[in-house]
Amino acid sequence: QVQLVESGGGLVQAGGSLRLSCSASGGTFSWYCMGWFRQSPGKERECVASISRSGSSLSYADSVRSRFIIFRDNAKNTVYMQMNSLKPEDTAVYYCAADRTIRAMLGTTTTKYDYWGQGTQVTVSS
């Protein structure tokens, strides 16, 4: 059983940056693909970025590609997401998630992930 704890959210002006962190415990972190999701009121939870076990494969939603960077440090049991050039539409609760299944492609839907953090709020003001 993996426990995930996100941190790093907050209030930032449009054009600013934030770095989210997700610390994992209770399992072998390098066995899991990791994903960052977000959800804003009235919308479905969407995958923003995902990363393979080694960190060599990455996937991004079109809305964040070239602005967000996902990376991981398996020695620290942590996955990060660097968010640059933030826009008001990036405002949401951000969740990290862990996928224990070996797949041909990175998961980009909530059903592919087994463990979830509690979320961290990101608010981007205009």
N, C-alpha and C positions, 0 to 999 in steps of 0.2 A: 504494500500500500504506500503510495507516494503522496506526500503532503507538499503543497505548493503555496508559497506566500509571495505576493507581488508587492512592490514598493516603487516609489519614484513619481507617482502621479502628482498632479497639482494644477494650479492656475497659471496660465502663461498667455502672453499676448500673441496675436497672429504674427507669424514669421519667426517666432521663437523656437526653442528646442527643449526637449525633455529626454531623459533616459530612464526607461523602465527596467526594473530588475525582477527576476522571479527566482527565488531560492527554493531548491528541492531538498527533501529529506525523506528517509524511510525506504529508499530503494536505490538501485544502481542507476544513477542519473544517465550514464552513457548508453543505457539500454533503450532509452526513450527518444523518439522524435518529439519535438516540442513545437508548440504553436502559440501565437498571440492572436486573440480574438477581441472584438469590441462590440459593445451593444449600447445604443442610445434609445431613449424612450420611444416606444411605438414601433421600433424596428427589430428585425431578427438579429441574432448574434452572427457576426460575420468574421471570417478568417482574414486577418490582416497580413500575417506572415507565418511561415513555418520553416523549420530547419531539421536536417537529418541528424542522426546520432553522432556522426563525426563532425558535423558542421560544414561538410563539403557541398551539400545540396541545399538550396534555398528556394523559397517560393514567396511571391508577394502579390497582394491584390493590386489591380491596376491603379486604384485610387491613391496608393501610397508608394508605388514603385518610384525609385529615384529620390524619395524623401526619407523613407524609413530604412533602417538597417537592422536585421536580426543577427545575433551572434551568440555563441555560447562558450562557456569555460567549464569543461567537464571536471577539471581539478577542483573547481569551486562549487560544483553542483548548481550552476546558475546560468540562466538564459537571459539575455538582454534585448532590448529594442531601443535603438537610438532613433528619435523622432525629430526631424528637422523641418524647417519651413512649415510649421504647423498652421493649420487653417481652422476656422470656426467649425467646419463640418467634421473635424477630427474629434470633437467633443464627444465623449462616451465613457463608459466604464470599460476598462481594459482588463482582460483575463488571460492568464497563461494556462496552458493545458499540456498534458503528456499523453502520448500515444505509444502503447506497448507492442503494437502489432507490426510485424515486418511486412512492409508493402513495397510494391514496385514504384509507387509515386507518393510524394508527401500528401498527407491528408489535409483537406481544406474545408471540411465540414465538421460540425460539432459531433456528429455521430461517430467520427473516427477516433475521438479522444476519450480516454478513460478517466483521467484525473484532472481536476480543475482547482484553481485558486479562488480566492474570495473576491478578487477584483480590486482595481484601483482607479479612482476617478481622474480623468483628464479633462480639463476645461480650457478651451481656447477662446479668448475674448477678441472681438474685432476692433 
